[in-house]
Amino acid sequence: MKLKDIAIDNIKRRKSKMVFIILGMVIGIATIVTIVKATQAATADIERKLDEYGANIMVLPKSNTLSMSYGGISIPGAQYDIQEIQQTELSRIWTIENRENLSMVSPKVLGSADIDGTRILVVGTDLATEIKLKKWWNFTENSNIELTRKELPSPIDPNRTITETTIKDLQDRDVILGHNVAEKLKKKVGDHLNLVKGNTMYEVGVRGILNETGSQDDSIIFMSLPIAQTLLSKEGKITLVEVAALCAGCPVEEMARQINTAIPNGKATPIKQVVAQKMETIQHISNFGLGLGIIILAIGSLIVFTTMMASVNDRVREIGIFRAIGFRRSHIMKIIFLEAFILSIAAGVIGLVIGLGVSIIVGNTLGEFNMQLLADPVLALTAILTAIIVSIGATIYPAFKASKIDPADALRHI
Amino acid sequence: MIRFNNVSRYYSVGEETVKALDGVTFKIDKGDFISISGPSGSGKSTLLSILGILNTPSRGEVIIDDINVYELPPEERADFRSDYIGFIFQAFQLIPYLTALENVMLPLAISPITRKAQEKMAKDVLKQVGLATKFNKLPNQLSGGEIQRVAIARAIVNEPDILLADELTGNLDSKNAEEVMKLIVHLNELGKTIVMVTHEENIAGYARRNLQLFDGRLTNGSTKLQGVLK
């Protein structure tokens, strides 16, 4: 028989009280785990979307004031058809101090054009670059785009990957149709479109049709930059520039500042700033949830404290006997702490499992996050350590009180 | 050897001071068998608890084997108690949720002895007190006499030199009381020093000497008893 056996016997003997202690702790731990997991998933989801979106910086003409949406993310202060960046200025982007972090620069011209009697949003850009940027694009089966994508380790951040995209034989006269555009114009791959500009007609070929993306890309016709500039009478002008940086953690704010200096007419905005509000909302919810979890844990620790105090008061006689047969004060404290320790481990593990379960259910039903039960040793360790610290903390006074029980007094009551 | 030198223990009750023990001096030789008797409130249990290093005297000194035990730091007193003293209480004081075997193993829980060795030691003493078939019985499954024998086994399992017994037959019928006292006498014959508090004359008769207490004072010093071992 060892002290731990005495502690375990006590736990077994006071099952209902111990279940009460565990329950208080479990609710607190489960709440915190749920909130942490949900926040992690929401943050990862936004980061994933940001990564998928590719461009980390959007460069817009400085004077634009109206808002527009791109990639499902609102970019304040943009209005096309009003003012453009000069194409000749763009080469300066490659001169910024952090140019080694630049992955792609994709200038675009935007405007609406009458195509086969329908007003359609035209985006003129380098199609190969655009396909590289839009990693989530998929083309219909018969699309004539030989596209290979390979995941390679990022040269800057070894924990991340970059996608290397190879496209074969794209021509200046090739266009890519959004899903809705193809349906509206009743065009398929290989068909031709006649683009009319005044008395001049340009014939372009449909090289690819996008599978439905659910974004504004479905309603856009993508074509080469020079053709679009001519069609929209914007020769040498750029509506916006998407800049892809090579890493998620690179200094995009600093890069945006450098681009602003390099292109005085443009206003470079890190996409991160655009999603900052989303992140802030998540952070607020997370803080609220963590606060709630801490309050529940505080209540849990109070339950531990009162139950342990009651347990010590119930066991005055028993502790008196222990002391009479030679147990030190430290032995008594050790028994009480061992009980709290065992219970807290149980509470930590149960709270962790419940928290993970709830986070998956909540994440997959209420949210749109892809919650998965992934091994997270840091979270597991933190949950169990939190339970241990709270339980042991709440048991300090009861254990101290137990150790101070005077055996002579205790045995006098025998 | 145990020496009580002018030991007093005072308690404050409201504004009054009660002298539970008042200047008690005596000596007990190694291997002696002493009974302490006296009316209720005479200080018998206080004397026993002071001797058991559980109750610090207000005055005087208690010396066991040349060690002034109340000068030891508190944790060392606990160690000394564990090494030198075994307690047998009137109300048995077994832990109700532990079996007879586990109750006897309890004093060994703080020792570095392995669980297997503990079990062997506990079984040996339980056999010694005649409970070879009751290892796994809970206290509520045992008779009064058996419970007291488990308590005796627990008191001697770590082989202390001194056994302190407080009214150890108080809750037993005469037959069980006799059985228990025979066991105590046997332990004394094996060399244990025994100090026993009792108010029963026939039980006191088992001891070699009797200390009579009245109002916290020794009234007869150390009387050689005429009682015969039964």
Contacts between the chains, C-beta under 8 A, distances in Angstrom:
chain1	res1	chain2	res2	distance
A	1	B	102	6.0
A	1	B	105	4.2
A	1	B	106	6.5
A	1	B	108	6.7
A	1	B	109	4.6
A	1	B	115	6.6
A	1	B	118	6.0
A	2	B	109	5.8
A	2	B	115	7.0
A	3	B	109	5.9
A	3	B	110	7.1
A	5	B	109	7.2
A	6	B	106	7.9
A	6	B	109	6.4
A	9	B	97	6.1
A	9	B	98	6.8
A	13	B	97	4.9
A	317	B	93	7.5
A	318	B	95	6.1
A	321	B	93	5.1
A	321	B	95	6.9
A	322	B	106	7.7
A	323	B	54	7.4
A	323	B	78	7.0
A	324	B	52	6.9
A	324	B	54	6.2
A	324	B	81	7.3
A	324	B	87	5.0
A	324	B	93	7.9
A	325	B	81	7.6
A	325	B	82	6.9
A	325	B	86	7.9
A	325	B	87	6.5
A	325	B	106	6.4
A	325	B	107	4.5
A	325	B	154	7.2
A	326	B	78	5.7
A	326	B	79	6.9
A	326	B	81	4.7
A	326	B	82	2.4
A	326	B	83	7.4
A	326	B	85	7.8
A	326	B	107	6.1
A	326	B	110	6.6
A	326	B	158	7.8
A	327	B	78	6.5
A	327	B	82	7.7
A	327	B	109	8.0
A	327	B	110	5.8
A	328	B	75	4.9
A	328	B	78	4.4
A	328	B	79	7.1
A	328	B	110	7.2
A	329	B	74	6.8
A	329	B	75	6.7
A	329	B	78	7.3
A	330	B	75	6.8
A	331	B	78	7.9
A	331	B	110	5.4
A	406	B	54	8.0
A	407	B	54	4.8
A	408	B	49	4.7
A	408	B	54	4.4
A	408	B	55	4.0
A	411	B	49	7.0
A	411	B	54	7.0
A	411	B	89	7.0
A	411	B	93	7.7
A	412	B	45	7.4
A	412	B	49	8.0
A	414	B	89	6.1
A	414	B	90	7.3
A	414	B	91	4.8
A	414	B	93	6.3
